[in-house]
Amino acid sequence: MDRVNATTPSASSADDPARAAFAALRSPEGEQLLAELRDHDPADELATATRLRRTHPAELVSAALGQARLRQRAVAKFGAEDAYRMYFTPNGVEQATRTSVAAHRAARFAGLGVRSVADLCCGIGGDAIALARAGISVLAVDRDPLTAEVARANTEALGLGELIEVRCADVTEIDTAPYDAVFVDPARRGGRGRIFAPEAYSPPLSWAAAAALKAPRAALKIAPGIPHEAIGPEAEAEWISDGGDVKEAVLWYGEGFAPGSFRATLLPSGATLSAPAPLPAPPVGPVGRYLYEPDGAVIRAHLVADLVERCGGRLVDETIAYITSDEPYSSPYVAGYEITDELPFSMKRLKALLRERRIGVLTVKKRGSAVEPEELRRRMKLSGPGSATVFLTRVAGAPTMLIGHPLG
């Protein structure tokens, strides 16, 4: 039988060097080292290690330096206040949900009256922490002993031990019946990197969906690039972006959700665009005075046609998610630009135009073009006080340059 999530438990930390090193980090000496390394510069790591090994065991110094690096990486997801109190593994930092996204998901559960959640494949505990902070009691389960120990340490470090029970177990053997909801976050990274095939998740998407359907309510975290045809009709599918970057997709099941619907949510604003099903293909037409770039979550959720309908516009090309209109349109789901020039693609013509207008700062955006933005900027040899945005794209199938500036 294949592994379900992470690795097979070992008998004790004494049998596992990684667990023994983690246990040492939690000793008073280890905690002192971590506090000392909070603001250390990784560029000075060799000198720091040499100095610390004069007064501390070499193995502990190595473990502390590794953990210090992980904490610094984790600040982007968890914020400095939490990250420097928490513990991480390399995979845990990579796969953990960022706090803003986890808090959004926890708020949806809490808003429906959910008071207890079985968090299956909990990792280092990011989602369990957000659920607990929303007032929800959590059973957090992971099969990997070290990961479970790290999750338990994090709940204690953040003062959430009364709301979170961490259990090292095979998620397929957990009875979720006593819980109001189930959350499943399958592993999507293996020894060779990211896993894109849903049935290669650990556990597979089919198992996770079956577990979700057994619960009164459930959420299943998946990669944002999942094919829509892999989403069953029982789920409400939500794509979430944070600061303009698409972070993840979630399948919601049960009472309070809309099976078969698609949703795009933008953080930190919380703006949400939803539709019971994607609209037919939108119209295509010439470039107007204004161009709109939909948020990535809207594109992933296949809701571009909804925005086209809302603004009374059209696509510039049937395969490109750029919307154009003749009247200005304001929406949290798009970035708007006023277009001043439309030219056939030509590096020579673009360079001449930028030089004529004394453009020294150029923002390059592209869809449907193989040109690399950095290479284009290098070849333009920009100079001057002005700024502009150039879109490298296709219009009615033809390689095109659109030049303009942001609205507002």
Summary of the structure (lengths in Angstrom):
residues: 408
radius of gyration: 24.8
end to end distance: 57.7
largest distance: 72.1
contacts: 1362
relative contact order: 0.08
helix: 36%
strand: 28%
